[in-house]
Each structure stands twice: as C-alpha cells, then as structure tokens.
Amino acid sequence: MSLPSAYRRIGKEQPELLKAYERFGEMCAKAGPLDARTIALVKLAISLGAGLEGAAHSHCRKALAAGWSAEELMHVAHLCGPTIGFPPMMRNRGWVEDVVEKAAKDGKKGKGGEKRKKGR
C-alpha cells in the first residue's frame, strides 16, 4: 500500500513527530479488546462520520486488506445515513467506491460491488 506524499514528506521532515503519532495509534489499538480486523472497520466508520476523505480512503484500503468485502464496506457507508444524513451517506459511498474500484482495477480485494457513476 502506497503512502500519501504528504505523509512521506512529514516522515522525512519530522521523523520523531511521525514516530510518536504512529506509536499513539498503536497504543490506542492495544487499549481494548477489539481485534485488528474490527479496528480497521471501526476506523473506516469514524473517518466517514467525520467527513475526512483522505482518512476514509486510507481506512477503506486498510479494511479491504484486513479482509472486509466491498459489500461490507458499502454497508458501513449506508449506515451513516440515519445518523449523519443522506447527502453525507452518498458522499461516503463515493469514497468507498473510489477505493473499491481502484482495488478491483489493480486486481486486489474488493472486486464486485456497484459501479461508480459519473457525478456521484
């Protein structure tokens, strides 16, 4: 999985800062009983709910790598509807589709699911 250029750049410019940030994430993951696969799905849901496109794409890729299917990830996007509204749910579907379609094109997990239409 390729890291975004901004992430790589801060790693070069501020390696200790990035190391501390990554360690914080590791400690949060170890702070409770959830397994890594479940954590990947929860982090996707948090990213979608917060409206963070880059994080949503990243956590969608991580959730696919953890073994979640495209249909399961789309279900997470749909679950946003009653809580944060229909327009954000549709935006979230688009973000999941971005990653799922790229994964399918690259021959990775996530094949299947709905095709993305222009204009979302």
C-alpha positions as CSV (number, residue, x, y, z in Angstrom):
1,M,0.0,0.0,0.0
2,S,1.5,3.3,-1.1
3,L,1.6,6.1,1.4
4,P,0.4,9.6,0.5
5,S,3.2,12.0,-0.4
6,A,2.3,14.4,2.5
7,Y,2.7,11.5,4.9
8,R,6.1,10.5,3.4
9,R,7.2,14.1,3.5
10,I,6.4,14.7,7.2
11,G,8.3,11.4,7.9
12,K,11.4,12.9,6.3
13,E,11.0,16.4,7.8
14,Q,9.8,15.4,11.3
15,P,10.6,11.7,11.8
16,E,10.3,11.8,15.6
17,L,6.9,13.5,15.4
18,L,5.6,10.9,12.9
19,K,7.0,8.1,15.1
20,A,5.2,9.5,18.1
21,Y,2.0,9.8,16.1
22,E,2.2,6.2,14.9
23,R,3.0,5.0,18.4
24,F,0.0,6.8,19.7
25,G,-2.2,4.9,17.1
26,E,-0.6,1.6,18.1
27,M,-1.3,2.3,21.8
28,C,-4.9,3.2,21.1
29,A,-5.4,0.0,19.2
30,K,-3.9,-2.1,22.1
31,A,-6.0,-0.2,24.7
32,G,-9.0,-2.5,24.3
33,P,-10.3,-5.9,23.2
34,L,-11.1,-5.3,19.5
35,D,-9.1,-7.3,17.0
36,A,-7.2,-5.7,14.2
37,R,-9.8,-6.6,11.6
38,T,-12.6,-5.0,13.6
39,I,-10.4,-1.9,14.3
40,A,-10.0,-1.4,10.6
41,L,-13.8,-1.3,10.1
42,V,-14.3,1.0,13.1
43,K,-11.7,3.4,11.8
44,L,-13.4,3.5,8.4
45,A,-16.7,4.3,10.1
46,I,-15.1,7.1,12.2
47,S,-13.4,8.6,9.1
48,L,-16.7,8.5,7.1
49,G,-18.7,10.0,10.0
50,A,-16.1,12.8,10.5
51,G,-16.1,13.6,6.7
52,L,-12.4,13.0,6.3
53,E,-11.9,12.0,2.7
54,G,-8.2,11.1,2.9
55,A,-8.6,9.1,6.1
56,A,-11.7,7.4,4.6
57,H,-9.8,6.3,1.6
58,S,-6.9,5.1,3.7
59,H,-9.0,3.2,6.2
60,C,-11.1,1.7,3.3
61,R,-7.8,0.3,1.8
62,K,-6.8,-1.0,5.2
63,A,-10.2,-2.6,5.8
64,L,-10.0,-4.3,2.4
65,A,-6.5,-5.5,3.3
66,A,-7.9,-6.8,6.7
67,G,-10.4,-9.0,4.8
68,W,-13.6,-7.0,4.7
69,S,-15.5,-7.2,1.4
70,A,-16.6,-4.4,-0.8
71,E,-20.2,-5.1,0.2
72,E,-19.4,-4.9,3.9
73,L,-17.6,-1.5,3.4
74,M,-20.5,-0.2,1.4
75,H,-22.8,-1.2,4.2
76,V,-20.7,0.9,6.6
77,A,-21.3,3.9,4.2
78,H,-25.0,3.2,4.2
79,L,-25.2,3.0,8.0
80,C,-24.1,6.7,8.1
81,G,-27.4,7.7,6.5
82,P,-29.7,7.7,9.6
83,T,-27.1,9.3,11.8
84,I,-25.5,12.0,9.7
85,G,-27.9,12.3,6.7
86,F,-28.5,11.2,3.2
87,P,-26.1,13.6,1.4
88,P,-23.1,12.6,3.6
89,M,-24.1,9.0,3.1
90,M,-23.9,9.5,-0.7
91,R,-20.5,11.2,-0.3
92,N,-19.3,8.3,1.8
93,R,-20.5,5.8,-0.8
94,G,-18.4,7.6,-3.4
95,W,-15.3,7.5,-1.2
96,V,-15.8,3.7,-0.7
97,E,-16.3,3.2,-4.4
98,D,-13.1,5.2,-5.2
99,V,-11.1,2.6,-3.3
100,V,-13.1,-0.5,-4.2
101,E,-12.9,0.3,-7.9
102,K,-9.2,1.0,-7.8
103,A,-8.6,-2.2,-5.9
104,A,-10.6,-4.1,-8.5
105,K,-8.7,-2.5,-11.3
106,D,-5.4,-3.4,-9.6
107,G,-6.6,-7.0,-9.1
108,K,-6.8,-6.7,-5.3
109,K,-9.7,-7.5,-2.9
110,G,-12.9,-5.6,-3.2
111,K,-14.0,-6.8,-6.6
112,G,-17.6,-6.7,-7.2
113,G,-20.0,-4.2,-5.7
114,E,-21.6,-1.4,-7.6
115,K,-20.1,0.5,-10.4
116,R,-19.5,4.2,-9.8
117,K,-21.4,6.7,-11.9
118,K,-20.0,10.0,-13.1
119,G,-21.0,12.9,-10.9
120,R,-21.6,10.6,-7.9
